[in-house]
């Protein structure tokens, strides 16, 4: 009987020790991480916190490049074409690269982006994210620009956005109600440094919308090799003040410098004759038939979408992937017949100003593929002037 009690005691003690060990192990094991956020269904408007996560990978880019990317993202198929074209033309450098890009029938925002091949590569690494960014910008332009400002403010408060030898960060009081505006400009107007950072390191893990699936160096914010803009655009380059795109933060717009587009003969075969600076509008011709994310956008651009599904030619130039189609009595662009006789005082794409040299001589007359906006140099609305897992708590 005594032996029986002894065995029972040993069994009870063994059970207690086992339970204690399991409890200690459970206490030391962190709870499982929550599943990554999923993107909302196509066409659904994004809430502010979702937009914050969506724009995070580019929110700390300098203003001229940021605004150009927002425009280019609305033409995702042409971004894919540009990436493939760069892969086939790796020997092109300097002015030869930009001159070759003039012959491609892409939107100017993409033609000018070839001088940043690493950026083109990133935007193609997760083309779904890029397309969603463009769709959000088309549907919620003001909300997207506000999200960029919120993310910049959070990064600045955390000490992870400041002036460096590569960039100048300025904070401007708002003209009316609202938070201050944070601008990021290149420190040297002749050189652009593209930042490389991990959104996780800056803001913590995404909670509402997945970050772009780019390669991010671990717990890092830095810069790539500086891009000397004059190397691509010639001795007469005037710096980033003359770049083709910049944000009008006050009016939630993108301002287009049509003189830049004209001077470098970017897509001279499209658009009305525009000069000075105008407010950007989306040109569905360059959407290449990629579906829009909601019926409102599809209805707004529907007729032009059908045009963009037709074979297209770039007037006066032969594209390696899309040849020009000449028709009796004129040239053909998409499904539009272009008369062969154009009045000499019309400086459109078909009025004789096609070559790069002529375009630079006529730099006061802007070409744009940016749709119907007002011409002239009037003041635009609103004015305005990559790494996993390190510190940084979530906002």
N, C-alpha and C positions, 0 to 999 in steps of 0.2 A: 504493500500500500504506500509506504514512504517513497519507494522508487517511482511509483506511478505519479505521485504528486510532484516529484522532482522533474520528471519528464514533461508534465503539463506546464510547470513553471518555466522550463527551458523553451517550450514552444511559444508561451505567451511573450517571454522576453525577446525571442527571435522575431516574432511578429511586430512587437513595438519598435525594435531596432530598424526593421525593414520599413515600417511606416515613417519613422523619423528620417531615414535616409531619403525616401521619396519626397517627403515634405521639403527637406533642405534642397534637393535637386530642383524641385518645382519653384522654390523661392529664388534660386539663382538663374533660372532660365527665363530670358525676357519673353514677353508675349509676342506672338507672331506678328510680323509687319503687316499693316493693312495692304490690301491689293492695290496696285497702281490705278490711278484714275483712268476712266475711259472717256474718250471724246464723245460729246453729245451727238445725237443723230444729225445727219446732214439737214441743213435748212433751219435748224433751231437756233434762235438768237442766244448768244453767250452772255452769261452774267458777268459782272465786273471781275469777280475772283477767277473765273475761267479765263477771261481775257488776260488777266495778269500772268497766269502760267503760260498762256499761248505765246505772248510777246517776249517772254523772259530771254530766250536765246539771242535776241537782237536788240533788246531794250537799251543796252549800253554801247551800241555802235554810234559813231559820230553822226550828227544830224544829216549831213548830205547823203551819206551812204544808207542810213536808216530809211530815209524817205524814198530813195531810189529802190530799195528792196521791197518796200510796201507796194509800190507801183508794179514792179516786176513780178511779184507773187500773184498778181491777178492774171498773168499770162503763163501758167505753169508748163504748158506744152512747149512753148518757145524757150523756156529755161532748160528743158530737157534737150532740145535741139542745140542750144548754145553749148551745153556741156559736151555733147557728142562732137560738135564742130571743133571745140577746143582740143579734145582728145586726138582728132585727126590732123590738127594744125599746130602741134607743139613746137614746131620750129619757128613760128611767127613771134616776133618780139617787137617792142617799141611801136613806132608809128606804123610799121607794116601790119601789126596786129589790128590796130584801130581802122586802118584803111581797108583791110580785108573784111572787117565786120560791117563796113558800110554796105557791102554787097549782099548782106543777108537781110531778108525781108522780115525782120523782127521789130518789135517795139523799141524805140530809142533807149528806154530804160534797160533793156537787155543787151542791146548793141554796146552801150557804154560800160556794161558790167563785165565784159570780157577782160578788162584790165585787172580785174580781181578774180583770177581763176580759182583761188581757194574758196571765195564766197560762193561762186557758181557751184563748186563741188559740194559745199555744205548744203546748199539749197536743194541739191539733187539727191543727197544721201537719204533724205526723208521727204520725198516729193508729196506725200500725203499731208504732212504737217505744213509744207509750203503752200499747197493748194488751199488748205483750211485757213491759213493766215490770209491769203488773198481773198478768199470768200468772206471772211470776217471783215476785212478792210472795205470791201465793196458794200456790205450790208450795214456795217456799224463803224463807219470811218471815225466819227468823233469819239466813240467809245474806245476804239483801238488806240487812238492817240492819247487819250486820257490814261489808259492802262500803261503805256510807256512811261508817262510822267509819274504815275504811282510807283512803278518798279524802280525808277531812278531815285525817287525820294527815299524809298526803303533802303536801297543800296548806299545812298549817301549817308543816311542816318546810322548805318552799320559800319561806316568808315571804309566802305569798299568801292566808292566812286569819288575820285578827287582829281585835281589837276596834276598832270605828270609831264615829263618832257615830250610825250607823244600827243597829248590832248589837253584842251582847256575846258574846264567845267565851270559854268557860270549859272547863278541862280538869280532870276529876275522877278521882282514883285509883279503880281498880276495887274493888268490894266483895270480890271473890275473884280467882282467877286470870284473866289476860287483860289486854289493853291498857287504858290510861286511856280514859275516855269524854269526847268533845268535844261540847259542847252549843253551839248558836247560838240566842240569844234576841233579840227586838227590844230595842233600847236604851230606847225609849219605849213603855211598855205600851199607849199609845193610838194608836200609828202603826206600820204595818208597811212596811218597804222590801223589795221583791223584788229580789234581786241579779240583775245581768245580766253574764254572763261567757262566755268561750269556753273550753270544756274543753281545747282544744288549748293555749291560753295557760297554763292552770294545770298540766296534766299531760302535755302532748305529744300526739302523734297516737294515735288508738285502735289498739290492736294485736290485740285479741281480739273486739271487738264494736263495731259502728259507732255513733258518737254520733247523737243525734237530729238530724234535718235541720231545725234551726231557723236563723233568721238570727242570726249572732254578730258583733257589732262586733269589729274587728280588735284582737287582742292587748290585751284589755281585761277589767277587773273593776270594776264600778261598781254603782250602784243607780238604779232608776227613781224616779218621783215617789212620795213616801210616801202610803200609803192610810190616811186617818183613820178608824179602825174605828168610833168613836162616831158619825160622820156617817151610817153605815149601820144601826147598831144602837141608836141613841138615847142619851139622856143617862145612862141607868143602866148603860152599858157599863162593865164592871169591869176591862178590860184583858186581855192575852193569857193571864193566869193562869186566866181563865174561858172560854177558847176551847174548841171542841168536841173537839179531837184533840191529843194530844201523845205522843211516843214514850216507852215504858218501856224504855230501853236495856238495863237489867240483865236483864229477862225476855224481850227480843226481842218486845215486844208494842206495839200501839197502844192507848192508853188513851182511852176516850170519856167526855166530860163530858155525861151525859144531861140535866142541868139546862139546859145551853146549847141543846140540840136542842129541848127542851120550851119553854123561855122564848121562843124565836123561832119556835115553831110550824113547825119544819121537818119536813115529811112526817109530820104527826100522824096520817095514815091508815094507818100501818104499825107493826108491832112490838108487843112486850109493854110493859107499864108498867114502866119502869126509872127508878131514881133514882140520884143520886150518880155515881160513876165505875165503869165496867165495862171489861172487856177486849173489844176489837173482834173481831167475827166477821163473815165475809162473808155478805151476804144475796143469794142468787142470784135473788130476785125482781127485783132491779134490774139483773141481768145482761142482761135483755131477749133471752134466747135466743142471745147471742153464744157460740160454742162455747168450751169450755175446752181447754187446751193438752195435756192428757193424760187417760188413762182414769181415773186415780185421782181427779182433780178432777171429771170428768164423773160418776163413780159417786157421789161424795160429795154433789153438788148436783143430781143428775139429776132427781129428782122436782120440785124447785122450778124447774128450767129449763123443764120442760114447762108448769108453771103460768105462767111468765113469757111464754110464747108466746101466751097467751090475751089477748083485749082486757082492759084493766085500767081501773078507774076510781079516782079519788081521792075517798074518801068525803066527802060534804058540800061538795065544791068542784068546779067545772067547769073542766076543762083545755082550752085552745084546741086542743090536738092530740089529747087523749084524753078524750072526754066521759064523764061519769058515766052508768052504766046502772042505772036503778032497777028493782027487781023487786018484785012483790007480796010484802008481808010483810017487807020488809027491803031492804038495799042489797047490791050485788054487787061484790066486789073480786077481779079475776081470775076464777078458777073457784070461789071460795069464797062461800057465801051467808052474809050477816051478819044476824043476827036484828034486827028493828026495835025490840024491847023489850030495853033493856039496864039492868041494875040501877043505881040511882042512885049506889051507892057504887063503881062501876067507872069509874075515870077513864081509860079507854082512849080511842082516837080516836072511838069511837062512844058515849061516855058524856057528851057535852055539852061537853067542853073542846076546841073546834075553832078558835074565833076567836083571832086574834092577841092581843087584849087579855086574853081569858080565859087563854090559855096563859101570858102573862107573870105574871098573878095567881097562877097555880098553878106557879110556877117550881121548887118543891121536888119536883114529880112529873114525872119525865123520860119523854119519848117517845123511842123509838129504832127505826130500821129495821135494827138491827144484828144481828138474829138472837137465838138463845137464849143469853143470858149471864146470869150471876147478877145478881139485883137487890140493891139496898141499896148503901150507901156504903162498903163494906168496902175495905180496902187492896188494890189490884189486884196481880196477880202481877208481880214484877219492879220495881215502883215506878218510881222514876226521875223523876227530876224530868221573759250569753249571749254567743267571738269570734274569725275564723280566724287563726291562724298567727302566733304570736309566740313568743318565747323559751321557756323552760321545757322542759327535757329530759324525756324519758319516764321514768317510775318504774322 
